[in-house]
Amino acid sequence: MAHILIVDDEDQIRKFLRITLEAADYTVAEAANGKEGITKASTTAPDLMVLDLGLPDMDGKRVLATVRENHDLPVLVLSVRSDEVQKVEALDLGAQDYVTKPFGTRELLARIRGLLRDRGGERASITQLEIRGLALNLPERTALLEKASISLTPKEFDLLWLLASYSGRLVTQRMALERVWGPAHAEDSQYLRIFIKQLRAKLGDDATDPTWIFTEPGIGYRFREG
Amino acid sequence: MLYPLNTPARWHRSLPRGHGIRLLAYLAAALVMAGITSIARGLEALLPPGELSLIFMTGVIIVASLFGPGPSMLASLLGVLGYNFYFTEPRLTLRVIQETDLVTLGLFLLVSIVTGTLAARLRARAAALHRSHKRVSFLHGFTRQIAAAGTTQEVAQAAVEKIAGTFGGGAALFRKTGGGADLLASEAWPGLGPAERKKALELLDHLGAGTVEPFPQSQMPWHMARVVAGNETMAALAVLSNEELPLDEEDRKLLVAMADQLALALKRTELNASLEAARLTAETERLRSALLSSVSHDLRTPLVSIIGAASVLAEPQLAHTPEARQALADTIREEGERLDRYIQNLLDMTRLSHGALVPRRRACDLSEIIGSVRQRLRHNLTRYRLRVDLPDDLPAIKVDPILMEQAFVNVLDNAVKYSDAGSEITIRAEISDGGLHIEVGDHGQGIPADARGQVFEMFYRVNAGDSQKAGTGLGLAIARGILEAHGGSIRAEGVSTGESGTVMVLELPLVVKED
């Protein structure tokens, strides 16, 4: 089972995370500050790092940048709601996802599962996906919802494939734009908005009460977990 | 010359008064009398010699009323001499043969001196009246100007500008502080050296109210006046007059009157400022005590449930069924989430009151914001029927999605808090008058019409006291702050159908003014 490094200065939070993660059959290493976190990222060889951005000895973003230099390690950032800017910066620095403090265990475990599913480059080899009645076939570029075909334009299919292959995980606006429209369009968020709207219409998803595509305001989207 | 030279003109006179000007007046007196003499000679054939003296008298009066007492005296003498020379026997000499002529000449001199003096006095009085009228109207203008200024600084600046302009030099206004003096405002002010500054302070100490004193041992024509309101010295006024036009008595009078008006204006702004400060202190005090009561009561309430539920969970014999444990765990989570929302509100309030709330706008769909609000409030909303009615063709809005989400969370949280479980909450939106019009309606207890404006004030509660619902009294104030930061507004209305309930109306402009 996967090994998770928790970097947080609060004893109580580390205790609660350790209990939760061990109950979910993960093994856990702890670090109470940034320096220790950077060391243990090398010595304990974790599969994933849970990183608090507010650390006593150094900026959490610096820990993130240092760790990402040496390891291709998925990082889940713990942030507080008033720190929207920090959160976006952390995502730009290579954090894969975040949970906002305070969070429930269900949410945390879902994020961790989403990030660990990625290991070993399995995603690249996947050609078919099935999520709760939605079946996507990459080579044939077809989408079936409850066995009924939905017709998608090539871009719509690319976007849906991207979201679905990252189901349960955050797809930032920048990431979606770069992957589907190309790096030159990384800032053209209005494209994304329009295509998300079209996808929602075709999936029968209500933006005000979504079941498929969840909006993370100002940050990106999260597709329903399988 | 260290100070700017203005034209030597001043409010009540436009020519310098030197020896030259006085000499000119005497010359003019002589000319007038010469003219009078030739007129008298022309009329000699028509009038008896006694009547001719009246013509000379007329000349003396003209000179007296035009040029004052000195020239009038000269005119009297010249008149006697002229009359003697041309019209008494023997003519064309200054000798006098008849005793009666001597008496006439003596009387003429006496009468002309008396009349001339009277005329000169009349002239002086008229001139004084004219000056006093000018001074009053000038002062009136000055008072009006400094009355229009709102702050102490503005009053001081307006006053020194006007005073410097009036006396053709510079002006500065000081306020005495512990050991020295603060410069309040200055105009064309060359500054004072340390020695002069010291002297100015000494002078100020013995300077009586209502006097203008020259600066001792100064290179420049400095004067100082004390600016006094009642018994309180508000400031000291230093005036630099033009070197060629020193202050005269009229100037001093005007300066004293100006200083008095200035003192009143300064007093007024000082009172305004202290009133404003008192109001602010009271408001801060009110907010502080409201915050304290909010923290002690509203933040503690969820903690009571959390600690209670957790301690029951820790005793297996108390929470023995899985349902009981689930219920307790739910309580802990819900109350914890509530606590989180309170704290978020307190944080947002601080950001709002520091004016640090600058929206990071980007194109967003209202539907997505509402979807995200629903996610955040999902545990609260399960017990309510939420109906969302948005037009399909709603354009994107340029707002800060995170702030706008928070505004909606607060408005919905408020709707939920004051309505019964199972009741319906509606969100409707439409485009009207080029703006986005959003209504969030509930069927709760409603807000009394006279409290609908106040619910958006910080810490305001419709029902005060311990019976009030848990909450910080901040949510709606923050919602309003966020809406206003976006150029929008929020207001509370009653429901039209006669049922109980509240409709929160949110207005957002669709076109964002770039700034």
Boltz contact constraints between the chains, C-beta under 6 A:
constraints:
  - contact:
      token1: [A, 81]
      token2: [B, 344]
      max_distance: 6.0
  - contact:
      token1: [A, 82]
      token2: [B, 347]
      max_distance: 6.0
  - contact:
      token1: [A, 84]
      token2: [B, 402]
      max_distance: 6.0
  - contact:
      token1: [A, 102]
      token2: [B, 340]
      max_distance: 6.0
  - contact:
      token1: [A, 190]
      token2: [B, 363]
      max_distance: 6.0
  - contact:
      token1: [A, 207]
      token2: [B, 367]
      max_distance: 6.0
  - contact:
      token1: [A, 207]
      token2: [B, 368]
      max_distance: 6.0
  - contact:
      token1: [A, 207]
      token2: [B, 371]
      max_distance: 6.0
  - contact:
      token1: [A, 208]
      token2: [B, 367]
      max_distance: 6.0
  - contact:
      token1: [A, 208]
      token2: [B, 370]
      max_distance: 6.0
  - contact:
      token1: [A, 208]
      token2: [B, 371]
      max_distance: 6.0
  - contact:
      token1: [A, 208]
      token2: [B, 388]
      max_distance: 6.0
  - contact:
      token1: [A, 209]
      token2: [B, 374]
      max_distance: 6.0
  - contact:
      token1: [A, 210]
      token2: [B, 371]
      max_distance: 6.0
  - contact:
      token1: [A, 215]
      token2: [B, 368]
      max_distance: 6.0
  - contact:
      token1: [A, 215]
      token2: [B, 371]
      max_distance: 6.0
  - contact:
      token1: [A, 215]
      token2: [B, 372]
      max_distance: 6.0
  - contact:
      token1: [A, 217]
      token2: [B, 372]
      max_distance: 6.0
  - contact:
      token1: [A, 217]
      token2: [B, 401]
      max_distance: 6.0
  - contact:
      token1: [A, 217]
      token2: [B, 402]
      max_distance: 6.0
  - contact:
      token1: [A, 217]
      token2: [B, 405]
      max_distance: 6.0
  - contact:
      token1: [A, 218]
      token2: [B, 401]
      max_distance: 6.0
  - contact:
      token1: [A, 218]
      token2: [B, 402]
      max_distance: 6.0
